[in-house]
């Protein structure tokens, strides 16, 4: 029997729409995002203009149904968009991912129809979102949430603090968790949507970071903040469950972020290795350099396959928690190894800000921490294979 080749798909198994989105985002990233990358990192500046352009392109609600103002694309297309942005600017990719997978998606998946119609069109077209989970005493242990929400008539009164919140100072719509019933553990945690002008809500200190310096990060403070009861997402006590499912989705995008950083580092290293000459020839001709490039290319392809596999399982309605954790864990660690190699290939120049690979390495580190540390990912994987 003759082997049939499906010429409508490329080597990654992408269909026409997925390839179109990849090419569109890649062109935008190279022309609009990359020229700003060094400056926003140097000045810790959030690129408002970039996100206005992305909103005009329909990227801010890419995986959301068109009836809510979204792009109607699948989740793999969205992951590819994150990867392409991260290839030139991880800061932009991180803020985009936090907005989409951590704010837009939980509203799309778990909110009521009225909440979807109220919030999603603006989030898909002009408003930035932020997701409040992490607290001073609730990092990896998200079930240790201390922020409280007490029901008083038609309102909840929130008190507490959320830290390390991506997009905090530029978001207009937020979602956050709070304890609505004490003494029952994670079953007492609920989720809420609220807006920046909510009475009793304010923004705290803005942290200066090692990497991802062009992605905003700040603190959310609740001091008797009044949130309408109708703004609770789903049932009371189900917030932890919703947010854990949200993190499964988010781990796919952080995996894509890691792949993009690693691929960008390889792109720069390849170009430099072909141009830099020592001992009378391009350093790409030396076996030591070739081995580093080969390892980078091999691991990046493996990481990309893990990310795409997790996204495809999600699209098929299959369990993907383990696969998302694997993708996030492996891609994050590949990003660190690839950026380390890229600096080594650049030598002393790689340690300067004259070349972007030092920024890539600083940015890569967050992938091993955010949305569940590498240690948490290993715990998730182990629990899945032992159950």
C-alpha positions, 0 to 999 in steps of 0.5 A, a space after each residue: 500500500 502506498 504511503 499517503 502524505 497530507 501536503 496540507 500540513 507541515 512537519 509540525 502537523 499544523 493546518 492552514 489556519 495555524 500556519 497562517 497565524 504563525 506567519 502573521 505573528 512572526 512577521 509582526 514580532 520581527 517588524 514591531 516587537 523586536 525593535 522595542 525589545 532591548 529598550 523596554 528591557 533596559 527601561 523596565 517599560 511596559 510597551 503599551 503601543 505593542 498591545 494596542 497593535 496586538 488588539 487591533 490584530 485580534 490577538 488579545 482574544 485569539 482562542 475565544 469564540 467569535 461571539 464574544 469578540 475573540 479570534 475563534 482560533 484553537 489553543 494550539 494557534 494561541 500557543 504558537 503565537 506565544 512562541 513567536 513573540 517570545 522568540 524576539 521578546 519574552 516580556 511581550 510574550 509573557 504579558 500576552 500569555 498572562 492576559 490570555 490564558 490566566 484571565 480571558 480563558 477562565 472567564 471564557 471557560 467558567 464564567 456565566 453567560 452574562 459575565 462573558 458578554 460583559 467582560 470578554 468583548 473588551 478583554 479581546 479588543 482593548 482591555 488588559 487583564 491580570 490574574 491574582 493568585 500568588 500571596 506572600 504566604 501562598 506561592 507554590 501552596 496556592 491552597 494556602 490563600 489568606 485573602 478573605 471574602 465575606 458575604 454581606 448582602 449583595 456584596 463580598 468584602 475582600 481583604 488581603 494581598 496578592 503579589 507578583 501579579 503580571 500586568 497589575 499596573 496596566 490591567 483594567 479587569 482582574 480576577 482573583 481568589 479569596 477564602 469564602 469559607 474557612 476551615 474547609 481547605 481548598 473547598 472554601 476558596 472562591 473566584 471573582 472578577 472585578 475592575 480597577 476602580 473597585 472601592 477598597 482595591 488598590 495597587 501596591 509596590 512595583 517590583 524590579 525584576 532580573 528578567 522579563 523587565 518589559 512585562 509589568 509586575 505588581 501587588 494587589 491590595 484589598 482593604 474592605 474591597 467591595 465586589 458585587 456578589 454577581 461577580 463571583 465566578 461559578 459556584 462558591 467554593 469552586 474557585 480553587 478548582 477553576 484556577 488549577 484548571 486555568 494553570 493547566 492551560 497556562 502551563 501550555 503557554 509557558 511551555 511555548 514561551 520557553 520554546 520561543 526563548 530557546 529558539 530565539 537564542 538558537 537563532 542568534 547563536 547560529 548567526 553569530 557562529 557563522 559570522 564570528 571568525 577566530 583562528 582564520 575561520 568561522 567559529 561554526 566550523 569548530 566541533 565544540 560550537 557545533 555540538 552546542 548548536 546541535 544540542 540546542 536544536 535537538 532539545 528545542 524540537 523535543 520541547 516544541 513537540 511536548 507543547 504541541 502534544 499538550 495543546 492537541 490533547 486539550 483540543 481533543 477534550 482529553 486529559 492533559 494535566 500531566 502533559 502540560 506539566 511535562 511541556 512546561 517543565 522541559 521547555 523551561 529547562 531547555 530555555 535555560 540550557 539554550 540561553 547558556 549555550 548562546 552566551 557561551 558561543 558569543 563569548 565575552 560579547 554574550 556577557 554584554 548588553 550589546 547582544 540580546 542573548 544575555 537578556 534571553 537568559 535572564 528572561 528564561 529563568 522566570 519560566 522555571 518559577 512562574 505558574 508552578 516551579 519546576 519542582 511543582 511540575 515534577 510533583 504533578 507529573 509524579 502524582 499522575 503516573 503513580 495514580 
